[in-house]
Amino acid sequence: MGEKILDLDKITIGNTELNIELNEGTKNEKYNIHIQNERINLSYKDFNFIKLASCFIVAKKRLKIFKGDSNE
């Protein structure tokens, strides 16, 4: 795994806080993104992280529509 470049953000799921880090990639990808805390470390290749993040964005929009949120 490459060296950390930048802390991107922190997210909270339930009572768990996770850090999102941008890291140098390997020879096959430019970046790796780590979602981690002291108990877990998930590593995604840059294009896989983009797909994952896109799924969360779409799911959030669909949930708002399903709940009848007029702002969407």
FIKOLZA-1660 file (N, C-alpha, C; in steps of 0.1 Angstrom, whole numbers, plus 5000, padded with zeros to 4 digits):
% residues 72
   i   px   py   pz ch aa at
   1 5008 4988 5000  A  M  N
   1 5000 5000 5000  A  M CA
   1 5009 5012 5000  A  M  C
   2 5004 5023 4994  A  G  N
   2 5011 5035 4993  A  G CA
   2 5010 5044 5005  A  G  C
   3 5017 5055 5004  A  E  N
   3 5017 5064 5015  A  E CA
   3 5005 5073 5015  A  E  C
   4 5001 5077 5027  A  K  N
   4 4989 5086 5028  A  K CA
   4 4992 5100 5022  A  K  C
   5 4983 5105 5013  A  I  N
   5 4985 5118 5007  A  I CA
   5 4976 5128 5015  A  I  C
   6 4964 5125 5018  A  L  N
   6 4955 5135 5023  A  L CA
   6 4943 5128 5031  A  L  C
   7 4939 5134 5042  A  D  N
   7 4927 5130 5049  A  D CA
   7 4915 5137 5041  A  D  C
   8 4906 5129 5036  A  L  N
   8 4895 5135 5028  A  L CA
   8 4884 5139 5036  A  L  C
   9 4879 5131 5046  A  D  N
   9 4868 5134 5054  A  D CA
   9 4866 5124 5065  A  D  C
  10 4857 5127 5074  A  K  N
  10 4853 5118 5085  A  K CA
  10 4838 5115 5083  A  K  C
  11 4834 5103 5085  A  I  N
  11 4819 5100 5085  A  I CA
  11 4816 5092 5097  A  I  C
  12 4803 5093 5101  A  T  N
  12 4798 5086 5112  A  T CA
  12 4787 5077 5108  A  T  C
  13 4788 5064 5111  A  I  N
  13 4777 5054 5109  A  I CA
  13 4773 5049 5122  A  I  C
  14 4761 5052 5127  A  G  N
  14 4757 5048 5140  A  G CA
  14 4766 5055 5150  A  G  C
  15 4773 5048 5159  A  N  N
  15 4782 5054 5169  A  N CA
  15 4797 5053 5164  A  N  C
  16 4799 5048 5152  A  T  N
  16 4812 5046 5147  A  T CA
  16 4817 5057 5138  A  T  C
  17 4829 5063 5141  A  E  N
  17 4835 5073 5133  A  E CA
  17 4846 5066 5124  A  E  C
  18 4845 5070 5111  A  L  N
  18 4855 5064 5102  A  L CA
  18 4862 5076 5094  A  L  C
  19 4875 5074 5092  A  N  N
  19 4883 5083 5084  A  N CA
  19 4884 5079 5070  A  N  C
  20 4883 5088 5061  A  I  N
  20 4885 5085 5047  A  I CA
  20 4898 5092 5042  A  I  C
  21 4907 5084 5037  A  E  N
  21 4921 5089 5034  A  E CA
  21 4923 5086 5019  A  E  C
  22 4930 5095 5013  A  L  N
  22 4936 5093 4999  A  L CA
  22 4950 5089 5000  A  L  C
  23 4953 5077 4994  A  N  N
  23 4967 5072 4995  A  N CA
  23 4972 5070 4981  A  N  C
  24 4986 5069 4980  A  E  N
  24 4992 5066 4967  A  E CA
  24 4988 5052 4963  A  E  C
  25 4986 5050 4950  A  G  N
  25 4982 5037 4945  A  G CA
  25 4994 5028 4942  A  G  C
  26 4991 5017 4936  A  T  N
  26 5002 5008 4932  A  T CA
  26 5004 5011 4917  A  T  C
  27 5012 5002 4910  A  K  N
  27 5015 5005 4896  A  K CA
  27 5003 5004 4887  A  K  C
  28 4992 4998 4892  A  N  N
  28 4980 4996 4883  A  N CA
  28 4969 5007 4885  A  N  C
  29 4970 5015 4896  A  E  N
  29 4961 5025 4898  A  E CA
  29 4968 5037 4904  A  E  C
  30 4962 5049 4902  A  K  N
  30 4968 5061 4906  A  K CA
  30 4966 5063 4921  A  K  C
  31 4955 5060 4926  A  Y  N
  31 4952 5062 4941  A  Y CA
  31 4945 5050 4947  A  Y  C
  32 4946 5049 4960  A  N  N
  32 4938 5040 4968  A  N CA
  32 4931 5049 4978  A  N  C
  33 4919 5045 4982  A  I  N
  33 4911 5053 4992  A  I CA
  33 4909 5043 5003  A  I  C
  34 4912 5047 5015  A  H  N
  34 4911 5039 5027  A  H CA
  34 4899 5045 5036  A  H  C
  35 4890 5036 5040  A  I  N
  35 4880 5040 5049  A  I CA
  35 4883 5032 5062  A  I  C
  36 4886 5039 5073  A  Q  N
  36 4892 5031 5084  A  Q CA
  36 4890 5038 5097  A  Q  C
  37 4892 5030 5108  A  N  N
  37 4893 5035 5122  A  N CA
  37 4902 5026 5129  A  N  C
  38 4902 5025 5142  A  E  N
  38 4911 5017 5149  A  E CA
  38 4908 5002 5148  A  E  C
  39 4895 4999 5144  A  R  N
  39 4891 4985 5143  A  R CA
  39 4890 4979 5129  A  R  C
  40 4889 4988 5119  A  I  N
  40 4887 4983 5105  A  I CA
  40 4895 4991 5095  A  I  C
  41 4899 4985 5084  A  N  N
  41 4905 4992 5073  A  N CA
  41 4900 4987 5060  A  N  C
  42 4893 4994 5053  A  L  N
  42 4888 4990 5040  A  L CA
  42 4896 4998 5029  A  L  C
  43 4901 4991 5019  A  S  N
  43 4909 4998 5009  A  S CA
  43 4902 4996 4995  A  S  C
  44 4900 5007 4988  A  Y  N
  44 4894 5006 4975  A  Y CA
  44 4903 5012 4965  A  Y  C
  45 4904 5006 4953  A  K  N
  45 4910 5013 4942  A  K CA
  45 4902 5025 4938  A  K  C
  46 4908 5035 4932  A  D  N
  46 4901 5047 4929  A  D CA
  46 4888 5045 4922  A  D  C
  47 4888 5037 4911  A  F  N
  47 4876 5036 4903  A  F CA
  47 4865 5028 4911  A  F  C
  48 4869 5019 4920  A  N  N
  48 4859 5012 4928  A  N CA
  48 4853 5020 4938  A  N  C
  49 4861 5029 4944  A  F  N
  49 4856 5039 4954  A  F CA
  49 4845 5048 4947  A  F  C
  50 4848 5053 4935  A  I  N
  50 4839 5061 4928  A  I CA
  50 4826 5054 4926  A  I  C
  51 4826 5041 4922  A  K  N
  51 4814 5034 4920  A  K CA
  51 4806 5032 4933  A  K  C
  52 4813 5029 4944  A  L  N
  52 4807 5028 4957  A  L CA
  52 4800 5041 4961  A  L  C
  53 4808 5052 4960  A  A  N
  53 4802 5065 4964  A  A CA
  53 4790 5069 4956  A  A  C
  54 4791 5066 4943  A  S  N
  54 4779 5069 4934  A  S CA
  54 4767 5061 4938  A  S  C
  55 4769 5048 4943  A  C  N
  55 4757 5040 4947  A  C CA
  55 4751 5047 4960  A  C  C
  56 4759 5052 4969  A  F  N
  56 4754 5058 4981  A  F CA
  56 4746 5071 4977  A  F  C
  57 4751 5079 4968  A  I  N
  57 4745 5091 4964  A  I CA
  57 4731 5088 4958  A  I  C
  58 4731 5078 4949  A  V  N
  58 4718 5074 4942  A  V CA
  58 4708 5069 4953  A  V  C
  59 4713 5060 4962  A  A  N
  59 4704 5055 4972  A  A CA
  59 4698 5066 4981  A  A  C
  60 4706 5076 4984  A  K  N
  60 4701 5087 4993  A  K CA
  60 4690 5094 4985  A  K  C
  61 4693 5097 4973  A  K  N
  61 4682 5104 4965  A  K CA
  61 4670 5096 4964  A  K  C
  62 4671 5083 4961  A  R  N
  62 4659 5075 4960  A  R CA
  62 4652 5074 4973  A  R  C
  63 4659 5073 4984  A  L  N
  63 4652 5073 4997  A  L CA
  63 4644 5085 5000  A  L  C
  64 4650 5097 4996  A  K  N
  64 4643 5110 4998  A  K CA
  64 4630 5110 4989  A  K  C
  65 4631 5105 4977  A  I  N
  65 4619 5104 4968  A  I CA
  65 4609 5095 4974  A  I  C
  66 4613 5083 4979  A  F  N
  66 4604 5074 4984  A  F CA
  66 4597 5079 4997  A  F  C
  67 4604 5087 5005  A  K  N
  67 4598 5093 5017  A  K CA
  67 4590 5105 5014  A  K  C
  68 4590 5110 5001  A  G  N
  68 4582 5121 4997  A  G CA
  68 4588 5134 5000  A  G  C
  69 4601 5135 5001  A  D  N
  69 4608 5148 5004  A  D CA
  69 4607 5156 4991  A  D  C
  70 4601 5168 4993  A  S  N
  70 4598 5177 4981  A  S CA
  70 4610 5184 4976  A  S  C
  71 4621 5183 4983  A  N  N
  71 4633 5190 4979  A  N CA
  71 4641 5183 4968  A  N  C
  72 4637 5171 4965  A  E  N
  72 4644 5163 4955  A  E CA
  72 4636 5163 4942  A  E  C
% end
